[in-house]
Amino acid sequence: MSLPQMNPLAAKLMGGTDFRRRLRDQILARAAETDDPAFAQRLREAADGKRPLRTLLHDPAFLASMKMDGPDAERRLDEAIAEAGPPAGTPEEVREQWREKLAEIGIPVPDAEEARALLPDVLELQQRAREVLAADRANNWGHDR
């Protein structure tokens, strides 16, 4: 069983392997629920680590299922960002606030050295996602034209 491909730093912050297993189960459940075979295949590939998880953020069927498509999607996103507002304090204060919040819930914050060590993996995953998305767009997301 392979797990979803995602930024290793994000995976660690979210709970590591246990998080990725739960995420895999959720994605496979969504694949079983959809009546779109091409979308179901993309979901299964993402769940099994055969396609980067981040490609779902560009998938029209995924965006539609999350109600993030259509003419109002960008407006809703802008409104949500405006409601959240900018963080209060200096960058150092905001960073320390997040460290404290994450520590309270037991999420370890990696240091700069660990983040630098993971950068090549992150960049490789980003490039792989670009390639997969280009292929998806070229073949109309697996649907007949």
N, C-alpha and C positions, 0 to 999 in steps of 0.2 A: 504494500500500500504506500503510494507516494502522497505527499502533502502539498497543499497549495504553495506555489512559488511566490514569495513576497520578500520585501526588503527585510534582511535579517535583523536589522536594528529594530524595525517596527515589530517584527515577530517576537523578539525578546521582550520588548516593552509591553506587548499585549498578553504575554503569558507563555511564550515559547511553544514547545511541541504540543502541549495540551490545548492551547488556543488554536493552533493550526489544525489539530484533529477535530475540534468542535466546528471550526469554520468549514472544513471539508464536509462534515456531515450536513451542515446547513446548506451548502451549495448543492450537494447531491440531492437533498430533499427538494430544493427549488427546481432542479433539473427534472425530477420525477413529476412535478406538478404542472410543468409547462406543456402546452400542446404544439409548440414550435420545435420541430426536430433539430433544426440547425442551432437554435439557441440552447436546447438541451445538450447537444454535443459540445458546444463551447463551454457550458457550465461544467460538464463532466471533465473536460480537458483541464479547466482551471482547478477543479477540485483535486485532480490527480497529479497536478504539477507539470502537465504537458504544455501549458500556456501560462504566461505570467498573470497573476491575479489582477494586476493593475489594468489589464486589457478590458476587464469588465466595465471599468469607468468610462470607456468609450463605446461600449456595445449598445447599439440602439435598443435592442430588446431588453437588456438589463436596465437601461435608463428608463424605459417605459414602465417596466415592472416596479421601479422605485418611484414612479411618478415624477421623474426628473427630465422628462422630454416635453416637447411641444413649445408653443410660443411663450408660455408663462414661466417656463422653467428657469430661465436666466433671471427674470424679475424676482421669483421666489428665492433664488439663491442670494441675490443682492439684498433682499429684505432680511434674510436670515443672518447674513454677515453684518448688516447695519444694526440689527437687534443685539447681536453679540457684542459689538463695539470693540474698540481697541483695548488691549490689556493696560491696566493702570500701573504706572511706575516706570522706572528705568529698565533697560534691557536686563541688567544684572538682577534687579529686584524681581522682575517677571520670571527669570530663569530660576531664581531661588524659590519663588512661590510654587512653580511647577515641580521642582525637586521635592519640596515638602509635601505637596499633594500626592505625588507618586509614591513617596516613601510611606505615607499614611496607609495606602492601599497595598503596600508590599511589592511595588514594581521597582526593580533596580534601574538606576539611571547610569548608563555607560559613560565612561570618561572619554575625553577627546581622543586618546590613543586608540581605544577600542573602535570608536566611530571611524577614525582614519583607516584602521585595518580592514573594516568592512566596506569601505568605499569602492574598491574594485568590483566586489560582488554586486553592489548596488548599481554601478554603471553598466555592468554586463547585463543585469536583469532589465535595466531601462532600455538598452539597445535591443534586446530580444523582444521586449514588448513593442517597440517601434516596428520591428520586422513583422511580427504577427499581425499588428493592426493594419499595416500596409497591405498584407496579403488578404485580410478580411475585407478591407474596403475594395480591393481589386476584384474579389469574387462576390461582391454584394452580400457579405456576411453569410455566405452559404446558401442563399436563396436563389432561385432561378430569376433571371433578369426579365 
